[in-house]
Amino acid sequence: MAADMPVLDVRDPLAVGVVDAIRSGDVVTLRRLLTEHPGLAAAQLGDHDGGMTRTLLHVVTDWPGRFPNGPATVAALVQAGADVDARFTGPHTETPLHWAASCDDVDVLDVLLDAGARIDADGAVIGGGTPLDDAIAFAQWRAAQRLVERGARTTLWHSAALGLLDRLEGHLTAGPTRDEIDNAFWGACHGGRLQAAQMLLDHGAALDAIPTWENMTPLDAATRSGASDVIAWLRSRGARTAAGS
């Protein structure tokens, strides 16, 4: 097989075999296939109508993630020539790091970063943003924290959702817009970060503001996250759900 391998249909026996090896954690079979088929590590897997493609690194970071021997699988693929920043093609352009962040796969996330993956790559399903955007939006808190530890850039929204109070104070000092404050307040409630939510309400956040991306008030977001202390505090301040209760 040539090194400039074209898109490989997911129904092709080779594609089926390599995907099975990845998902089962069979690194021995994976390495054999990579040796027998030069270029396979960098191949794109496409659906039958050609609408979307992904790489083998996307396979190992796909939902629900944390496949057996995930770190060793990533290492084998990278050693064989996989591009750690390759893009999914379809309605968004996420890298494997986005996908690892979206399923809280911290071990694989670390291996990708160690291999040179761009920590702040754009293309997330959430607003075209970074892996950190995906991790926070999907409440993958271990991955979000690790990305921050590894140097991910944080915004007002990130700092609120993760309860990074020192960073949050700095962002507020910079003079964010009312919409930015409202969105960050929603994020703090989504993340169950009581002190961050209190700080943002003191800075003028709207108690029941509904963001553009989801028909949920901050109280709804806190309820979905099971953040009992935030729920109690919001209720004490008169917060309402989107349904008006």
Backbone bond lengths (Angstrom), bond angles and torsions (degrees), N, CA, C in turn:
res aa  C-N    CA-C-N  psi(-1)  N-CA   C-N-CA  omega(-1)  CA-C   N-CA-C  phi
1 M - - - 1.459 - - 1.520 109.32 -
2 A 1.307 116.86 133.26 1.462 121.83 -174.95 1.515 111.00 -70.73
3 A 1.347 115.16 152.60 1.463 120.37 -179.87 1.514 111.94 -66.58
4 D 1.364 117.89 -25.37 1.453 120.86 178.63 1.534 109.97 -92.89
5 M 1.318 115.67 48.91 1.448 122.88 -175.44 1.532 111.38 -52.86
6 P 1.336 118.61 133.07 1.461 120.93 175.48 1.523 110.10 -74.40
7 V 1.310 115.76 -179.10 1.458 119.68 176.26 1.528 109.06 -61.25
8 L 1.319 115.09 132.34 1.458 122.03 -176.84 1.519 108.47 -101.57
9 D 1.333 116.43 121.22 1.463 120.52 179.67 1.525 109.59 -62.59
10 V 1.331 116.13 136.38 1.463 120.22 -176.29 1.523 112.25 -62.66
11 R 1.334 117.61 -17.50 1.470 120.38 179.42 1.523 112.43 -88.34
12 D 1.325 117.05 -9.59 1.461 120.62 178.45 1.535 109.17 -61.05
13 P 1.329 118.32 139.06 1.472 120.01 -179.31 1.522 113.87 -54.59
14 L 1.333 117.66 -36.33 1.463 119.95 178.07 1.524 110.49 -65.35
15 A 1.333 116.03 -43.77 1.459 119.64 178.53 1.520 110.86 -62.00
16 V 1.311 116.83 -44.71 1.466 120.92 178.97 1.526 110.68 -60.43
17 G 1.331 116.52 -43.03 1.457 120.29 -178.43 1.511 113.34 -65.79
18 V 1.327 116.50 -43.43 1.460 118.80 -177.32 1.526 110.75 -72.53
19 V 1.319 117.40 -36.15 1.472 119.68 176.98 1.522 110.24 -65.54
20 D 1.311 117.33 -41.90 1.472 120.11 177.48 1.527 110.85 -61.08
21 A 1.335 116.59 -41.88 1.464 119.72 179.59 1.526 110.90 -62.85
22 I 1.317 116.81 -40.95 1.465 120.62 -179.77 1.523 110.77 -65.77
23 R 1.319 116.73 -48.51 1.464 119.85 -174.77 1.528 112.68 -70.30
24 S 1.320 117.11 -26.00 1.464 119.85 179.07 1.523 112.30 -90.87
25 G 1.337 116.57 -7.61 1.459 119.79 -178.60 1.507 113.60 76.72
26 D 1.325 117.09 22.29 1.475 121.65 -179.40 1.530 108.62 -85.41
27 V 1.318 115.30 81.92 1.463 121.03 -175.02 1.526 111.16 -68.87
28 V 1.321 118.09 -30.29 1.469 121.18 178.80 1.525 109.89 -62.91
29 T 1.317 116.95 -49.17 1.473 120.32 178.44 1.520 110.53 -64.64
30 L 1.324 116.99 -40.02 1.460 120.15 178.95 1.524 110.65 -58.73
31 R 1.314 116.93 -48.14 1.463 119.90 -178.92 1.534 111.25 -63.13
32 R 1.313 116.77 -37.31 1.468 119.81 177.56 1.524 111.06 -62.67
33 L 1.320 116.42 -44.60 1.463 120.27 179.84 1.529 111.28 -65.27
34 L 1.315 116.29 -38.79 1.462 120.07 178.68 1.522 111.35 -65.60
35 T 1.317 116.81 -35.55 1.468 120.93 177.90 1.525 111.18 -71.92
36 E 1.310 116.33 -42.23 1.458 120.87 -177.89 1.530 113.25 -71.33
37 H 1.333 116.88 -23.84 1.466 120.64 -175.19 1.533 109.67 -128.49
38 P 1.326 116.62 81.05 1.472 119.43 178.85 1.532 110.78 -54.11
39 G 1.300 115.06 135.65 1.461 120.08 -178.35 1.511 113.83 95.65
40 L 1.319 116.96 -12.65 1.463 119.84 -177.50 1.528 112.17 -60.84
41 A 1.323 116.93 -37.91 1.468 120.06 -177.23 1.516 112.16 -60.79
42 A 1.337 116.65 -28.72 1.469 120.88 -178.45 1.521 112.56 -100.69
43 A 1.332 116.45 6.81 1.467 119.69 -177.00 1.522 111.91 -68.05
44 Q 1.323 114.94 154.47 1.457 122.41 170.78 1.521 108.02 -102.42
45 L 1.316 116.99 132.70 1.455 121.78 174.60 1.518 108.19 -96.76
46 G 1.328 116.77 127.75 1.457 120.51 -177.89 1.512 112.01 -118.68
47 D 1.345 115.85 150.77 1.454 118.72 174.43 1.528 109.59 -75.20
48 H 1.304 116.76 173.89 1.460 120.10 -170.04 1.518 113.65 -65.72
49 D 1.348 118.11 -25.32 1.468 119.24 -179.80 1.525 112.70 -99.78
50 G 1.338 116.92 4.63 1.457 120.72 176.02 1.509 115.01 75.16
51 G 1.331 118.29 14.04 1.454 120.21 -174.99 1.510 115.39 -77.29
52 M 1.322 117.53 -30.27 1.456 121.20 -177.73 1.525 109.42 -139.79
53 T 1.321 115.60 148.23 1.461 120.01 174.37 1.518 109.75 -134.90
54 R 1.319 114.62 156.30 1.460 121.85 176.38 1.522 107.61 -149.35
55 T 1.313 115.35 167.82 1.461 120.54 -179.08 1.524 110.53 -105.36
56 L 1.316 115.81 173.91 1.462 119.42 177.73 1.528 111.65 -66.65
57 L 1.322 117.69 -27.91 1.466 119.38 174.26 1.526 110.58 -68.12
58 H 1.334 116.94 -30.03 1.454 119.04 173.21 1.532 111.15 -69.33
59 V 1.321 116.68 -32.57 1.461 119.48 178.03 1.531 110.52 -62.84
60 V 1.317 117.06 -44.69 1.466 119.76 -176.94 1.531 112.03 -74.24
61 T 1.327 117.67 -17.21 1.465 120.72 178.78 1.527 112.28 -106.14
62 D 1.336 116.87 5.54 1.460 120.88 -177.75 1.527 110.85 -68.96
63 W 1.338 114.75 155.60 1.458 121.04 176.97 1.533 109.98 -59.82
64 P 1.321 120.92 138.02 1.464 126.56 6.09 1.528 114.00 -88.92
65 G 1.338 117.59 5.02 1.455 120.83 177.87 1.514 113.31 73.22
66 R 1.325 114.14 -173.37 1.465 122.03 178.91 1.532 111.87 53.87
67 F 1.336 114.47 43.40 1.458 119.41 175.11 1.531 109.40 -68.80
68 P 1.331 117.57 156.48 1.482 119.59 179.19 1.528 111.28 -55.84
69 N 1.327 115.77 137.58 1.468 122.25 176.78 1.527 112.42 58.41
70 G 1.320 116.90 32.67 1.464 120.23 -178.41 1.520 114.13 -55.40
71 P 1.327 119.39 -50.13 1.464 119.60 179.73 1.525 112.95 -59.12
72 A 1.340 117.33 -42.71 1.467 120.38 179.12 1.519 111.05 -66.19
73 T 1.319 116.82 -34.57 1.468 121.02 177.19 1.518 110.66 -64.34
74 V 1.326 116.19 -46.23 1.469 120.18 177.91 1.525 109.85 -60.42
75 A 1.324 117.28 -45.12 1.464 120.66 -179.28 1.521 111.32 -60.00
76 A 1.332 117.28 -41.46 1.466 120.63 179.66 1.517 111.07 -64.93
77 L 1.321 117.07 -41.37 1.467 120.85 -179.64 1.519 111.32 -67.02
78 V 1.324 116.33 -42.93 1.468 120.00 179.52 1.526 110.10 -64.45
79 Q 1.320 116.80 -43.22 1.464 120.60 179.61 1.532 111.11 -60.99
80 A 1.323 116.28 -31.12 1.465 120.85 -179.12 1.525 113.10 -87.88
81 G 1.340 117.22 1.20 1.458 119.30 173.72 1.509 116.91 112.90
82 A 1.332 118.80 9.71 1.456 120.59 178.37 1.525 110.57 -67.02
83 D 1.322 116.24 143.19 1.459 122.97 178.50 1.521 108.56 -89.73
84 V 1.335 117.17 114.92 1.464 120.27 -176.36 1.522 112.72 -66.85
85 D 1.332 117.34 -18.31 1.460 120.55 179.79 1.530 112.44 -109.03
86 A 1.328 117.13 18.53 1.462 120.42 178.13 1.526 109.96 -60.56
87 R 1.318 115.79 151.59 1.451 121.10 -174.55 1.529 112.73 -105.30
88 F 1.315 115.63 140.07 1.451 121.04 161.88 1.521 106.84 -67.58
89 T 1.317 118.12 141.51 1.461 119.93 175.53 1.515 108.86 -116.87
90 G 1.320 114.91 127.24 1.447 121.92 -175.70 1.509 108.69 164.36
91 P 1.326 118.75 -138.41 1.466 120.79 -179.24 1.525 113.90 -71.42
92 H 1.332 117.73 -9.43 1.456 122.56 175.47 1.525 106.91 -149.44
93 T 1.324 116.44 177.78 1.475 119.44 -173.90 1.523 110.74 -131.22
94 E 1.296 117.13 49.14 1.455 121.05 -175.93 1.532 112.62 -70.38
95 T 1.315 114.61 146.09 1.453 122.08 173.35 1.535 108.78 -87.87
96 P 1.335 117.72 169.15 1.468 118.95 174.25 1.526 113.01 -56.34
97 L 1.319 117.87 -33.11 1.465 119.99 179.14 1.523 111.00 -64.00
98 H 1.331 117.15 -38.35 1.470 119.74 174.70 1.527 110.35 -56.71
99 W 1.324 115.49 -44.74 1.462 119.17 -176.25 1.518 111.47 -70.04
100 A 1.312 118.08 -38.86 1.465 120.47 176.81 1.526 110.53 -62.49
101 A 1.333 116.14 -40.05 1.463 120.50 178.35 1.519 111.21 -66.06
102 S 1.329 116.88 -33.34 1.461 121.41 -176.22 1.521 112.97 -74.56
103 C 1.325 117.56 -15.11 1.468 119.62 178.19 1.530 111.71 -122.42
104 D 1.333 116.29 20.47 1.468 122.47 171.64 1.521 112.68 59.27
105 D 1.324 116.06 31.28 1.460 120.36 -178.69 1.529 109.14 -89.51
106 V 1.319 115.68 81.44 1.456 121.44 -172.49 1.528 111.50 -67.28
107 D 1.320 118.06 -37.72 1.465 120.17 -178.61 1.525 111.16 -63.19
108 V 1.319 116.74 -44.63 1.461 120.52 178.18 1.524 110.48 -69.81
109 L 1.312 116.56 -37.86 1.461 120.74 176.67 1.530 110.47 -55.87
110 D 1.323 116.43 -45.20 1.461 120.19 -179.88 1.526 111.92 -62.47
111 V 1.332 116.56 -42.66 1.462 119.73 -179.67 1.526 110.80 -64.30
112 L 1.324 117.01 -40.89 1.462 120.45 177.81 1.529 110.95 -61.66
113 L 1.320 116.69 -44.56 1.465 119.97 179.07 1.523 111.10 -65.35
114 D 1.318 116.72 -40.83 1.462 120.21 177.71 1.522 111.30 -62.04
115 A 1.338 116.20 -28.49 1.464 121.01 179.95 1.522 112.54 -86.61
116 G 1.337 116.76 1.49 1.452 120.08 174.45 1.506 116.39 104.15
117 A 1.320 118.85 10.58 1.463 120.49 179.25 1.530 110.15 -61.11
118 R 1.321 115.47 141.95 1.469 121.54 179.83 1.522 109.22 -74.05
119 I 1.314 116.12 117.03 1.457 120.77 -173.54 1.526 112.33 -69.94
120 D 1.325 117.03 -28.24 1.462 121.04 -178.95 1.527 112.37 -111.64
121 A 1.326 116.53 30.51 1.470 120.11 178.16 1.518 110.07 -59.56
122 D 1.325 115.75 143.24 1.458 119.59 176.76 1.523 109.54 -86.32
123 G 1.347 116.25 -178.52 1.453 121.06 175.26 1.517 115.70 107.20
124 A 1.342 118.27 5.98 1.464 120.81 -177.08 1.516 111.96 -61.52
125 V 1.312 115.29 153.42 1.459 120.31 172.37 1.524 110.23 -64.14
126 I 1.316 117.02 -21.93 1.456 122.31 177.09 1.523 108.93 -93.84
127 G 1.326 116.33 96.04 1.461 121.81 174.57 1.507 115.77 62.11
128 G 1.336 117.67 20.79 1.452 119.45 -179.89 1.513 113.73 68.54
129 G 1.328 116.66 20.22 1.457 121.00 -172.64 1.513 115.32 -88.25
130 T 1.314 115.39 -152.09 1.459 123.68 -171.68 1.534 111.05 -95.16
131 P 1.331 117.22 170.67 1.460 119.39 172.69 1.531 113.15 -54.57
132 L 1.319 117.39 -34.26 1.461 120.16 178.03 1.520 111.22 -64.44
133 D 1.322 117.35 -36.69 1.468 120.29 175.79 1.524 110.69 -59.73
134 D 1.320 116.46 -45.31 1.455 120.22 178.88 1.523 110.97 -62.88
135 A 1.317 117.10 -47.32 1.462 120.51 -176.82 1.518 111.59 -58.68
136 I 1.327 116.97 -43.99 1.457 120.73 -178.36 1.519 110.91 -71.33
137 A 1.310 117.86 -43.89 1.455 120.75 -178.79 1.521 111.75 -59.76
138 F 1.340 116.52 -38.10 1.458 120.86 -178.38 1.526 112.83 -94.15
139 A 1.347 116.12 12.40 1.469 122.28 176.95 1.524 112.41 57.54
140 Q 1.312 115.76 39.74 1.465 121.72 176.99 1.531 107.49 -96.58
141 W 1.315 115.16 78.62 1.463 120.57 -165.05 1.514 113.67 -72.67
142 R 1.315 118.84 -33.00 1.462 119.75 177.38 1.532 110.68 -64.01
143 A 1.314 115.78 -44.88 1.461 119.72 178.81 1.528 110.60 -64.81
144 A 1.324 116.63 -41.07 1.458 119.94 179.88 1.526 110.80 -61.06
145 Q 1.321 116.34 -45.94 1.460 120.21 -179.91 1.522 111.29 -63.47
146 R 1.349 116.60 -40.82 1.455 118.89 180.00 1.528 111.27 -65.84
147 L 1.316 117.68 -39.07 1.464 120.22 177.68 1.530 110.91 -60.68
148 V 1.318 116.52 -41.00 1.469 119.66 176.98 1.521 109.93 -64.44
149 E 1.326 116.93 -44.20 1.473 120.90 178.35 1.528 111.39 -59.53
150 R 1.334 116.38 -33.29 1.460 120.91 -177.53 1.528 112.34 -86.89
151 G 1.334 117.45 0.18 1.453 119.70 172.69 1.511 116.99 108.86
152 A 1.321 117.96 13.91 1.462 119.77 179.11 1.524 110.85 -61.95
153 R 1.321 115.06 142.95 1.461 120.88 176.88 1.518 109.50 -70.08
154 T 1.340 116.86 135.52 1.462 120.64 -179.64 1.518 111.03 -116.18
155 T 1.315 114.77 140.04 1.458 122.45 176.40 1.527 109.15 -105.13
156 L 1.318 116.32 -178.42 1.460 121.62 174.14 1.524 110.70 -56.00
157 W 1.328 116.36 -45.35 1.469 121.91 179.84 1.528 111.42 -59.73
158 H 1.331 116.66 -48.85 1.463 120.06 -179.90 1.528 110.79 -60.79
159 S 1.311 116.39 -46.90 1.465 120.57 -176.02 1.521 111.22 -62.76
160 A 1.334 116.78 -37.02 1.461 120.59 178.23 1.520 110.93 -68.16
161 A 1.324 116.46 -47.74 1.466 120.54 -176.24 1.522 112.74 -66.41
162 L 1.334 116.84 -26.85 1.463 121.16 -179.51 1.526 112.85 -99.66
163 G 1.320 116.53 -3.03 1.455 119.70 179.54 1.514 114.13 68.39
164 L 1.324 116.48 33.21 1.468 121.31 178.73 1.527 107.91 -86.55
165 L 1.308 115.62 85.02 1.460 120.68 -166.57 1.523 113.48 -64.91
166 D 1.330 118.24 -39.76 1.465 120.01 179.25 1.532 110.67 -62.65
167 R 1.316 116.21 -43.78 1.463 119.70 178.64 1.522 110.65 -67.63
168 L 1.321 115.68 -37.78 1.457 119.99 179.38 1.525 110.78 -61.49
169 E 1.320 116.58 -43.52 1.464 120.11 177.56 1.522 111.19 -59.90
170 G 1.328 116.19 -41.24 1.453 120.00 178.89 1.514 112.46 -63.15
171 H 1.326 117.03 -42.15 1.462 120.52 178.68 1.529 110.90 -65.35
172 L 1.310 116.31 -38.30 1.464 119.57 -179.58 1.533 110.81 -68.56
173 T 1.306 116.72 -34.66 1.462 120.87 177.41 1.528 111.21 -63.45
174 A 1.336 116.45 -27.75 1.468 121.09 -178.34 1.517 113.13 -75.10
175 G 1.319 117.97 -5.18 1.444 120.85 175.74 1.518 115.81 79.37
176 P 1.328 118.73 58.61 1.462 121.18 178.84 1.526 111.41 -68.29
177 T 1.310 115.75 162.37 1.465 121.09 177.72 1.528 109.90 -74.75
178 R 1.320 115.23 166.89 1.466 119.91 177.97 1.529 110.19 -62.29
179 D 1.310 117.25 -41.34 1.465 119.91 179.00 1.527 110.88 -61.81
180 E 1.323 116.61 -40.82 1.460 120.20 179.34 1.527 111.05 -63.72
181 I 1.320 115.91 -39.61 1.469 119.80 178.16 1.523 110.38 -66.95
182 D 1.339 117.20 -43.85 1.460 120.68 178.49 1.525 111.16 -60.64
183 N 1.322 116.55 -44.75 1.462 120.27 -179.81 1.526 111.29 -64.85
184 A 1.329 116.12 -39.39 1.460 119.81 178.56 1.532 110.94 -66.27
185 F 1.314 116.48 -37.45 1.471 120.58 177.00 1.533 110.22 -61.54
186 W 1.316 115.81 -45.07 1.468 120.29 176.26 1.535 109.50 -59.08
187 G 1.336 116.60 -43.21 1.450 120.97 179.90 1.521 112.34 -62.85
188 A 1.328 117.24 -39.54 1.457 120.36 178.29 1.521 111.02 -63.58
189 C 1.326 116.73 -38.70 1.466 120.10 178.41 1.526 110.45 -70.48
190 H 1.315 116.80 -39.80 1.465 122.15 174.98 1.529 110.82 -58.67
191 G 1.317 116.43 -38.99 1.457 121.58 -179.50 1.520 114.11 -84.96
192 G 1.332 117.23 -3.44 1.461 119.87 -178.41 1.513 113.34 67.89
193 R 1.323 117.55 34.48 1.473 122.39 -175.27 1.528 109.55 -104.18
194 L 1.317 115.86 90.63 1.457 121.27 -172.59 1.521 112.42 -61.94
195 Q 1.335 117.72 -49.55 1.466 119.24 -177.57 1.526 111.60 -62.60
196 A 1.317 116.81 -38.67 1.464 119.70 177.93 1.520 110.34 -64.96
197 A 1.323 117.12 -42.02 1.466 120.53 178.97 1.524 110.48 -63.09
198 Q 1.317 116.86 -42.42 1.464 119.79 179.02 1.523 111.35 -62.90
199 M 1.314 116.75 -41.54 1.454 121.11 179.31 1.532 110.77 -62.20
200 L 1.319 116.41 -42.70 1.460 120.31 -177.58 1.523 111.40 -71.45
201 L 1.326 117.76 -35.96 1.464 119.19 175.88 1.517 110.07 -64.30
202 D 1.324 117.20 -38.35 1.468 121.07 176.30 1.523 111.70 -63.53
203 H 1.337 116.85 -24.37 1.467 121.17 178.58 1.523 112.50 -94.71
204 G 1.333 116.74 16.76 1.453 120.23 171.07 1.507 117.23 97.75
205 A 1.331 118.26 11.29 1.463 119.43 178.72 1.518 110.29 -62.13
206 A 1.323 116.23 144.52 1.458 121.86 176.89 1.521 109.18 -78.39
207 L 1.312 116.95 127.64 1.458 122.12 -172.45 1.528 112.83 -60.46
208 D 1.312 116.51 -36.73 1.469 120.33 -174.47 1.521 113.20 -118.30
209 A 1.320 117.53 25.15 1.469 120.42 -177.74 1.524 110.48 -63.54
210 I 1.322 115.85 134.24 1.469 122.12 177.66 1.521 108.06 -104.46
211 P 1.330 118.18 124.63 1.469 120.73 -177.54 1.527 111.31 -73.79
212 T 1.311 115.57 168.68 1.460 120.32 -178.00 1.522 112.39 -73.35
213 W 1.330 117.46 -22.07 1.465 120.00 -172.22 1.520 114.07 -91.76
214 E 1.326 119.32 -11.38 1.462 120.06 -175.34 1.520 109.47 -159.74
215 N 1.324 117.21 135.16 1.459 121.54 -177.95 1.528 109.99 -82.87
216 M 1.316 114.62 67.70 1.455 121.74 -179.61 1.511 109.50 -141.79
217 T 1.313 116.63 135.78 1.459 120.85 172.50 1.530 108.95 -79.81
218 P 1.327 117.27 170.72 1.470 118.77 174.14 1.531 112.96 -56.07
219 L 1.340 117.21 -36.43 1.466 119.65 177.74 1.525 110.76 -64.51
220 D 1.320 117.05 -41.61 1.460 120.15 175.78 1.530 110.94 -59.54
221 A 1.330 115.68 -43.74 1.467 120.21 -178.40 1.526 111.25 -63.54
222 A 1.324 116.47 -43.36 1.463 120.33 179.16 1.525 110.91 -65.60
223 T 1.333 116.06 -36.97 1.463 120.49 179.76 1.524 110.24 -66.10
224 R 1.323 117.44 -44.28 1.452 120.71 177.92 1.531 111.34 -60.02
225 S 1.326 116.47 -35.21 1.462 120.84 -179.09 1.523 113.15 -83.17
226 G 1.314 117.30 -7.53 1.456 119.90 -179.72 1.512 113.34 70.17
227 A 1.328 117.26 28.57 1.463 121.87 -177.37 1.531 109.19 -86.50
228 S 1.329 116.71 84.08 1.463 121.13 -170.81 1.518 113.20 -61.18
229 D 1.337 117.63 -37.93 1.466 118.68 -179.05 1.530 110.88 -69.04
230 V 1.319 116.81 -38.14 1.463 120.11 178.00 1.523 110.03 -68.49
231 I 1.321 117.38 -40.89 1.467 121.25 178.45 1.521 110.33 -59.26
232 A 1.338 116.73 -48.36 1.464 120.63 -178.77 1.520 111.05 -61.63
233 W 1.328 116.23 -42.50 1.464 119.47 179.82 1.521 111.25 -65.65
234 L 1.327 117.28 -44.31 1.467 120.12 178.98 1.524 110.72 -60.94
235 R 1.315 115.98 -43.75 1.457 119.11 178.43 1.523 111.42 -61.16
236 S 1.333 116.64 -38.26 1.472 120.45 179.57 1.507 112.11 -65.21
237 R 1.349 115.56 -24.14 1.473 120.73 178.76 1.527 111.88 -92.14
238 G 1.319 117.24 -0.34 1.463 120.43 178.05 1.507 114.24 90.78
239 A 1.337 118.88 18.38 1.460 121.11 -177.72 1.520 110.65 -66.72
240 R 1.340 114.14 152.77 1.456 121.27 -178.64 1.521 110.46 -125.53
241 T 1.323 115.27 160.58 1.448 120.59 173.32 1.529 109.35 -85.84
242 A 1.318 116.65 171.15 1.464 120.49 177.80 1.519 110.45 -64.37
243 A 1.331 117.37 -27.00 1.464 121.88 178.01 1.522 112.69 -80.58
244 G 1.337 115.82 -4.95 1.462 119.99 176.76 1.509 115.18 91.66
245 S 1.317 117.67 9.65 1.460 120.17 -179.16 1.524 111.74 -94.39
